[in-house]
Amino acid sequence: MVCRSRSSLSGTPMTCGTQVLSPTQELVAEALHAENDKEWWAFVKKFKAEMAESDASKTLDLLAALSHTTANFSVGCYCEDEARGAIGRC
């Protein structure tokens, strides 16, 4: 996990990123080439299966626990192509 912040005590938001919750490169390629809903939902199914694997599952459990104890906590995704993110295909 990579985190960036000027000072976590100053109230400045801290940004963290992890590859554990990212789809594999092969799966990213599949998502980027999805041309219809059937292909997109096939990607979604495979991505959910990846998230059920040990490291990703444990990370999701940790984020869920933090969400119950930390008021300023959010999860998002980054899309190089903002148009893809706007339609839920990040």
Backbone bond lengths (Angstrom), bond angles and torsions (degrees), N, CA, C in turn:
res aa  C-N    CA-C-N  psi(-1)  N-CA   C-N-CA  omega(-1)  CA-C   N-CA-C  phi
1 M - - - 1.448 - - 1.525 107.41 -
2 V 1.310 116.62 138.56 1.458 122.52 178.76 1.523 107.92 -116.74
3 C 1.334 116.64 129.58 1.462 121.33 179.34 1.520 109.59 -124.75
4 R 1.329 115.65 142.97 1.455 121.34 177.00 1.521 108.55 -130.42
5 S 1.313 115.79 133.76 1.451 120.99 175.81 1.516 108.25 -166.39
6 R 1.333 117.19 145.02 1.461 120.30 173.79 1.522 109.52 -68.85
7 S 1.298 115.96 -45.81 1.457 121.34 178.26 1.516 108.53 -162.61
8 S 1.310 116.17 121.41 1.470 118.94 -180.00 1.523 111.17 -70.11
9 L 1.316 118.14 -15.82 1.465 121.36 -179.99 1.528 112.26 -88.99
10 S 1.331 117.90 -14.41 1.459 121.42 -175.41 1.522 113.39 -82.92
11 G 1.309 117.13 -6.06 1.460 119.73 -175.97 1.520 112.00 89.37
12 T 1.336 117.03 -3.65 1.456 121.37 177.18 1.521 108.31 -70.78
13 P 1.337 117.96 129.23 1.467 119.29 179.99 1.524 111.54 -59.34
14 M 1.306 116.16 143.51 1.448 122.04 176.88 1.516 107.81 -102.63
15 T 1.309 116.54 134.01 1.453 122.17 179.36 1.517 108.62 -107.13
16 C 1.322 116.15 126.64 1.462 121.38 178.61 1.521 109.03 -125.05
17 G 1.293 115.64 148.18 1.457 120.14 177.21 1.511 110.23 -137.22
18 T 1.298 116.20 148.92 1.453 121.07 178.45 1.518 109.50 -143.98
19 Q 1.300 115.39 143.21 1.463 120.59 176.96 1.524 111.53 -84.23
20 V 1.330 116.91 -12.96 1.466 120.54 -177.29 1.524 111.24 -58.83
21 L 1.323 116.67 -33.59 1.461 120.11 -177.53 1.524 112.39 -97.76
22 S 1.311 116.78 9.57 1.465 121.12 178.14 1.522 109.77 -91.72
23 P 1.322 116.30 144.86 1.465 118.19 175.23 1.532 110.38 -67.75
24 T 1.327 116.62 156.24 1.457 120.92 176.41 1.531 109.34 -62.69
25 Q 1.330 116.21 159.68 1.467 120.39 179.30 1.532 111.30 -58.23
26 E 1.329 116.38 -38.78 1.471 120.16 179.19 1.525 110.46 -62.44
27 L 1.323 115.16 -40.96 1.461 119.39 -179.33 1.527 111.35 -71.07
28 V 1.325 116.58 -35.36 1.472 120.36 175.54 1.523 109.40 -60.96
29 A 1.315 116.67 -44.89 1.463 120.59 179.52 1.528 110.76 -59.99
30 E 1.330 115.74 -40.85 1.474 120.18 178.03 1.529 110.46 -62.64
31 A 1.320 116.72 -43.57 1.468 120.81 -179.48 1.527 111.03 -64.55
32 L 1.323 116.54 -41.97 1.463 120.42 -178.38 1.523 112.82 -67.45
33 H 1.320 115.67 -24.39 1.464 119.85 179.68 1.534 113.29 -97.84
34 A 1.323 116.79 2.56 1.462 119.76 178.95 1.530 109.27 -63.77
35 E 1.307 115.77 124.62 1.457 120.36 -177.48 1.518 113.65 -108.64
36 N 1.318 116.51 -7.13 1.460 118.88 -179.65 1.532 108.60 -151.57
37 D 1.310 115.89 173.12 1.467 120.60 -177.88 1.524 112.59 -61.63
38 K 1.322 117.52 -37.86 1.462 120.44 -179.19 1.531 110.34 -60.62
39 E 1.333 117.65 -45.66 1.456 121.64 179.29 1.533 110.96 -67.57
40 W 1.339 116.81 -37.83 1.466 120.18 178.65 1.522 110.94 -64.41
41 W 1.326 117.47 -45.59 1.457 120.60 -178.33 1.523 111.21 -69.83
42 A 1.330 118.34 -25.94 1.466 120.81 173.23 1.530 109.38 -65.65
43 F 1.337 116.45 -41.17 1.463 120.69 174.85 1.525 110.42 -60.89
44 V 1.324 117.46 -47.36 1.467 121.95 -178.34 1.529 110.18 -56.91
45 K 1.310 117.14 -44.55 1.470 121.59 -179.63 1.529 110.65 -61.44
46 K 1.330 116.62 -44.59 1.470 120.29 179.77 1.526 111.04 -67.55
47 F 1.333 117.38 -37.70 1.459 120.83 179.21 1.524 110.63 -65.40
48 K 1.322 117.14 -41.82 1.463 120.46 177.38 1.529 110.56 -62.44
49 A 1.328 116.91 -36.17 1.466 119.91 177.22 1.528 110.19 -65.45
50 E 1.331 117.59 -39.99 1.467 120.53 176.50 1.528 110.64 -63.18
51 M 1.317 117.48 -39.23 1.464 120.89 -178.97 1.524 111.87 -69.34
52 A 1.320 117.70 -18.41 1.465 121.53 178.26 1.526 111.62 -82.77
53 E 1.338 117.38 -10.01 1.463 120.99 178.23 1.526 109.90 -69.34
54 S 1.307 117.29 161.29 1.458 124.71 -168.85 1.533 115.58 -50.42
55 D 1.334 119.04 -60.78 1.462 120.76 -175.35 1.521 111.93 -62.31
56 A 1.312 116.72 -45.94 1.467 120.19 -179.74 1.525 110.42 -65.39
57 S 1.322 116.54 -41.79 1.461 120.73 -179.54 1.527 110.91 -62.23
58 K 1.335 116.64 -43.00 1.462 120.58 178.91 1.527 111.21 -65.47
59 T 1.327 116.63 -38.16 1.461 120.64 178.25 1.525 110.37 -65.48
60 L 1.322 116.92 -42.48 1.465 120.65 177.61 1.525 110.83 -63.37
61 D 1.334 117.01 -39.42 1.470 120.47 176.87 1.526 110.97 -62.29
62 L 1.339 116.80 -41.93 1.460 121.01 178.17 1.526 110.91 -63.38
63 L 1.324 117.05 -45.50 1.466 120.07 178.66 1.527 111.16 -61.99
64 A 1.324 116.67 -38.85 1.467 120.20 177.61 1.520 110.62 -62.68
65 A 1.334 117.06 -43.27 1.467 120.49 179.04 1.526 110.36 -64.34
66 L 1.320 117.70 -43.68 1.466 121.02 178.69 1.527 111.50 -61.94
67 S 1.314 116.38 -34.69 1.467 119.43 -177.83 1.526 111.93 -64.94
68 H 1.325 116.75 -22.25 1.469 120.86 179.37 1.524 112.66 -86.35
69 T 1.338 116.67 -15.55 1.459 119.87 -175.48 1.519 114.34 -117.93
70 T 1.306 118.09 -10.75 1.460 122.06 -174.74 1.523 109.61 -120.85
71 A 1.313 116.73 118.64 1.466 120.82 -175.83 1.525 112.52 -68.73
72 N 1.315 118.09 -37.82 1.465 121.37 -175.69 1.517 110.96 -102.45
73 F 1.307 115.73 66.26 1.453 121.14 -175.61 1.515 108.70 -129.30
74 S 1.314 116.58 130.33 1.464 119.69 175.99 1.518 109.75 -146.08
75 V 1.314 115.34 158.04 1.457 122.50 178.96 1.512 106.92 -126.77
76 G 1.297 115.39 137.10 1.466 120.33 178.57 1.514 109.95 -148.21
77 C 1.291 115.14 -176.41 1.453 119.45 176.70 1.520 109.07 -129.75
78 Y 1.290 115.11 162.22 1.451 121.37 179.61 1.517 108.45 -116.54
79 C 1.312 116.27 129.63 1.458 121.55 176.53 1.521 108.74 -120.76
80 E 1.329 116.70 125.25 1.461 119.05 175.70 1.518 110.05 -59.33
81 D 1.325 116.19 -41.44 1.455 122.39 178.45 1.525 107.50 -97.09
82 E 1.323 117.21 100.05 1.468 121.51 -175.65 1.524 112.42 -57.97
83 A 1.314 117.45 -28.68 1.474 120.05 -179.84 1.526 110.44 -63.33
84 R 1.329 117.98 -36.89 1.474 120.42 178.66 1.515 110.06 -66.46
85 G 1.346 117.42 -40.98 1.458 120.85 179.62 1.510 111.92 -65.34
86 A 1.330 116.39 -34.95 1.460 120.99 -178.58 1.521 112.38 -64.82
87 I 1.329 116.71 -24.57 1.467 119.51 179.60 1.528 111.14 -103.75
88 G 1.333 116.31 14.22 1.450 119.77 176.24 1.510 114.32 80.80
89 R 1.312 116.66 16.04 1.465 120.21 179.25 1.510 109.31 -116.47
90 C 1.297 115.68 62.96 1.454 122.72 -176.29 1.518 110.73 -79.69
